[in-house]
């Protein structure tokens, strides 16, 4: 419990707050948000500890929820947190309540051993709390032509379908370098929530595709398509009667949908990512860096160190025969090139590790990112990353 200005108190939410939080979320967002909140706090995998409120006496005036997530980069699991269900009473805006709640979320995230924060949010706002745009969100495109469904049927998914839906998604995500799968708890929420509908397509009684759609009043958009073959993916698009769909390049279902999608808009969106402790994250990712070196003809048998400067601090990654680390942190290094190192602005680290450009592409876009004199080594350690991200809310 934390006392704020003017008698306000920030604390963990309690069962007695449920209706008040729901009313606030529905007023500032959608009625479905109140349902989502109930599903989270009443689930044993999340519980009331996942939610915090700011109260003025008995009145809930602001709230936020931290969801547990897992990023998987090249097979290495990275514990992560995602802030969602953020809302503030209109009469209490501009008083720093969201900032206080984000501080609570980040403290809870650190206590839970989470190394990364990932979220979807309004433009710019969450950059004030250490988040940067790092991972592209696939484009949503119109559906001007509809395929033939063939000999397929469709039905709404139930909790009994969760294992097969998870397997379908896992198969599609296997093609990406970075994935965020749905957690078991999140799957339970998805089949129960009002804000989207989870579907299963069957062929001869066997599930062969899955996806989710937004409500018709939100555009009836199809997303998170996953299918065993292109015929099943086309059937999913046909039978949902979606008016638009989120592309999924590099997947079976994405290839199935592509011929039936119109042109994407020019607006590009990205997931927010926050890296609170660069040294801890880099240390956690040593197996990834080692595997990249081991797979490289140029560095598989070599010994040395990679120096990466964030200007006000730096790290050294010693390596030998495809094994990296431990990571050695250091102080200010304004001229890493003289040390054979690379320079990376600290707010670009998430893009470097998880983004689609790699260090070469970032250097072409950002003046304060450069690979330095050992560019081949840096390109090997920090290549472009193709991501496939599944989240509670559709971006």
N, C-alpha and C positions, 0 to 999 in steps of 0.2 A: 504494500500500500504506500502510495506517494502523495503527499500534499502538494497541490498546485496553487496558483494564485486565486484569490477571491473565494477561498473555502472549497474549491473543487478538489476532488480526490481521484487519483488513478489507482485502480486495483484490478485484480483478477475477477472476471465475471462469475456470477453465482446463479444457481437455478432460479432464484427469485427474480433475476433480471430478464428472464427469457422474453416475456411479453413486451417489456419496455425496449429491449434491443431490437426485437422484431419490428415493432412499430417505427422505430427510428430508421432501420434499414429499408423498410417499405416506403417510408416518406421520402427518403433521399435517393432511393434507387427504384427497385421493383418489388412487388409483393413476393415474388419467388425468392428474393434475397433472404427474407425471414425464414422461409422453409429451409434454404441452404444452411443458414446459421444453426437452426435446430438440429439438422442432420449431423453437423460437425460436432457440436458440443454434447450431444447425446450419444455419440459414437464412442465406444471404449478405446479406440485407437487415438482419439483426439481429446475429447472431454472438455470440461470447463476451463482447464488450465490453458487451452489454446486461445482463449478469448480474453481481452481486457476491455475495461470500460472507464470512462471518466464520468463521475457522478457529481451532481449538485444536490446534496441531500439524497432523496430517494429517486431523483430524476436522472436517467441515463442521457448524457448530452453528447457523448462521442464514444466510438467503439472501433476495434480492429481485431482481426483474427490471424493467427500464424498457423499455416498448414505445413506439415512435414512433407518434403519432397526428396527425390533422389535423382541426381544427374548421373549419367553413366558415360564417361569419356573413354573410348577405346577399351571398354571392358572394366574400367576402374570406377567403382561407385563413389559418388561424392555426396555426402549428406548436405541437404539444402533446406531452406525455408522459403515460404511464399506468403506474403502479406495479402490478405483479401478481406472483403466485407468491411471496408472502411467507410465510416459515415459520421458526420457531425451535425448536430442540431443547428439550424440556420441562425438562431439567436446567439450561438456561441462560436460562430466562425471568426477567424482572425485572431484567436487567442492562443495559438500554438498548441492546440490539443492534439492534432494529428502528429506534430513533431514529437510530443511526449509519448504518444502511443507507438510511433515508429521506434523511439528509443527503447520502450518496453519490448517490442518485437525483436529488436536486434540483440538485446540482452538475453532474452529467452532463447533465441536462435543460437547464440554463442554457448549458452549453458547446455544446450542439447547437442553440442558438438558439430553444428552445421557450419560448413566452410564457405557457402555461397548463398546469396539471396537472389531469387528470380521472381519476377512478377510482371503483370500486365497493368498498366496505369495510364492516367491521363497525360498528355504531352507535357514534358519538362518537369512537372511538379515533383516527381520522386528523385530527380537528379539532385535536389536539395538535400537528400538524405544519403548520398553516396552511391546511387544507382547510375549506371550508364547504359545506353543502348548498345547491345552486343550481338544478339542472335536474331536474324531476320524472321519475321512472321510471314508464312506463305500467303500469297495473294488470294483474295476472294474474287471469283469471276462469274459473270452471268452464264446461264444455261440456255442458249438460244435454240438448241436442238436436243431432242430427247431420244436416247437409244431404246432399242427393243429389250424388254425384260426377259424374253425367252421363257424357259420352263422353270421360273423361280417364283418363290412367294416371299412375303415379308411380314414381320410381326414385331411388336414392341418387345424389347428385351426384359427379362426378369433377373432376379438374383441368381437363379439357376444357370443363366447363360454367361455369368461372369468368367468362369474358367475358359470357355471357348473364345469369348471376345478378347480376353487377355492374350491368348495364344495367337489369334489373328493379328493383333497389334504388335506383338513381339516379333512375328515373322516379318512384318513390314519394316519395323524399326531396325531390324538386324542389318539393313543396308546402309545405315547412317553411322557417322563417327561419334556423334554426341546424341544421346537420347534422354528424354524424360518420360518414363512410363507412368501410367496411372498406378497409384498405390492400391492395395486391397481395400482400404477404407474409402478411397475416392471412387472406386468402382461401385461400392455399395451406395454411395450418395448419388451417383449418376443415374442408377436405375430407379431411384426413388424421387428425385427432384422434379420440380415443375418447370424449371427454366430451359430445359432441353429434353429431347426424346431420344432414347437409345434404341437402335434398330438391329435386327438380325435378319439376314436374307438366307433362305434355305433352298437347296436343290435336292429333290428326292428325300426330303426330310432331314437333310444334313446341313448344318450351318456352314455357309461358304463366304459370307461377307458381313461386315458390321460398320456402323457409323452413327453419327448423331446429328439431329437437326434442331435448329432454333424454332420457336413457335412461329406460326404464319404471320402474326402481327410484327415480327422482327425480321421478316424477309424470307422465311423458310429456307435457311441456308444449310447445306450439307457439309459436314466436316468430319475429320478423323476417319476417313474412309480406309478400310482394310479389307482385302479380299484374297482368296486363294488363287484366282485367275481373273483375266480381264472380263470374261462373261459375267462373273459374279459381281465385279465392280460396276459394270454397266447396268446390271439389274438393280443394284442399290440406288443408282442415280435415277433410273426410270421409276422405280416403285415408290420412292419418297416424294416424287413430283417436285423436287427442290427447284427453286427459281434461281439460285446461285449456289456455288460450291467453292470450297477452299481447296486449292490445288495441293497435291502431295507429290512433288517431283521425286523420281528415283524409286518409286514403289510400284507394285503390280496394280493397285487400285488407281494410283495417279496416272499411270499409262492408259488405263481403261477410260478414265474420265476426260483426258486431254482433248480428244477429237470433238468433244461435245461442249467445250467451254469457250466462251467469248474472250475478248481481249481484257487483260487486267488493267486496272486504273493506274495512274502514275504515282499515287501516294504509296510510299514505302513505310512499313511499320516494323518495329523490332521489340523483342522482349527486353525489359530492364534486367540487368544483372549487377549484383553488388559483391565485391570481394573484400571482406573486412580485414583479413590478415593474409597478405600476399605470400609471406614466407610459409605459413602453415599450409596454404593451398598448394604451393609449388612442392613442398615436401610430400604432401599426399599424392601428388601426380608423378613422383619419381618413376614408378613402373611404366607410365605412359612414355615419358621421355626416354627411358632405357630401351623400351621396345622399338621406338622410332630410330634410335641410333643403331640398334642391332639389325634392323631391317635395311640399313643403308650400307651400300658397298663402300662408301667413302669413310664411314666412321665406325663400322661394326667392330673393328679390331684396334681402334685407336684409343689413346689415353690423353686427357687434357681437362680443360674446364671451360664452361660457358659462363660468361659474365653478362648479366643483364642489369642495367641501371634504371632505376625509377627517379633518378636525379637527386632526390633528397635521401635516398637510400639505394642499396643495390644488393644483389645476391650473386653467389658463385655456385655453379652446379658442376662439381667435379665428376668426371666420367672415366670409365675404363672398361673396354670390351663389352659395351652394351649395358653397363650398370651405372646408374647415376646416383650421386649423393653420398652422404646427407648434404642438404642445402646449407650453405654458409652465408648468413646475413652480414651486411656491412653498412657503413654510413654513407654520407653524401658522396656522390660521384657525378660531377657535372660533365666530365669528358670521358665517357666510357670507351670511346674509340681508341684512346691511348693505352687502354688496358686490353685491347682486343675484343671489347664488348659491344653490346647493342644498347640502344637507348629506347626506353618505352615509357611514355607518360603514364603515371599511375592510374589515371582514369581510363586508359586504354588496355589495361591488363586483361579485363574480361573479354574484350574483343580479340585480343591476341590468342587467348586460350580456347575460346569457344566460338569465335566468329568465322565468317566464310572467306576472309581475305588472307589469313596467315600474315607473317611479319612483312613479306614483300608487298602484299596488297595494302596493308596498313601504312607502310612507309610511303607509298604512292599517294595516300590520302591525308596523312597526318604529318606535319613538319616535325613534330617532336617524337616521332617513331623512326628509327633507322636500324638496319641490321649490323652496321659496323664492318670492320675489316674481315671478320669471319662469317661472311654472309651465308656461305653454304652450310655451316654448322647451325646457324640460326634458322635457316629455312627447313632444315631437317627436324629441329626441335619444335618449331612453331609453324606447321603447315596450315593451309586452309582446312576448315572443319565443316562438314555438312551435318546439320542438326535436324532432328525430328522430335518435336516437343509436344507433349500432351499435357494439358492443364485443366483444372476444374472448370474455369470459364473459357469460352471460346473467344479468342482475340478478334 
